[in-house]
Amino acid sequence: MKQLLIGVVLGALLVGGAGVGYLAVQQAARDPGEQICAQLVELCEPDEADATAQCVAELGSFEGWEPDDVDKLVTCVTDADGCAQASGCMVGANLKQSFGEVGQFFKGMGNALGLGK
C-alpha cells in the first residue's frame, strides 16, 4: 500500500511538472505580438471582446527590429503592473526604433557630405 501511495504521488508530480513545463514552452514560443497584446488587453481593456486579435493585427511585425529589442519590449510589457506602465514600454520601444532611424538618416547625410567614413 505504501508503495502504491508513493507511486501515485510521484506520478502526480511528474504529470504536474510536465504540464507546467509545457505551459512554459508554449508561453515562450508565442509570437511577441501576441504576448504583448495579451498583456495590454488584460491591463488596459479587460472587457473588450477580440481585442487581442485586433491589437496583434494593428501592431504588425517587428521586422527590422533587433531581436534583443523585441525581447526587452515583451519583458517590459509582461512585467508591467498597470496599463500606464505597459503603455510606457510601448512608447519607449517605439522611440528607440525611431531614433535609430533618425540616426541612420544623419549618418547617410554625413557620408554624402564627406563627413563620414
Steps between C-alpha positions, in 0.01 A plus 500: 500500500784735588666439162175568318459829684859602418444403136183707479669802658803473271275456198299808593820700545632386161174580322470836677862585420452405137190719482683799646790441261263478205333829596839669538610382155170610346534846657859534380406384149217751459540778252635817668203698371259253656683514833505880501138537392368240743656692789390840365142379467506347848632823653323761286183349351403188694137504382573558130404202280755400235729783612810278496452400135432861403810615690722239331369606157565868574837438663637332191833325483827589659683482170817704516512493880794347681389176670636631830280811472192283439587281799544809721162634388324170568660480846416862578133462403448161662659622826293823503278559802244713320383644171705820532820307560433263207422799278829657608681185388338530157582869462858452617566212262351691207704811582814289508418364155419848368820655631695214343349590163573870552859411587532303178357796306763737640775242447399481134501878472844516658632238262357686200657825616836334551482529877474127561732218408 
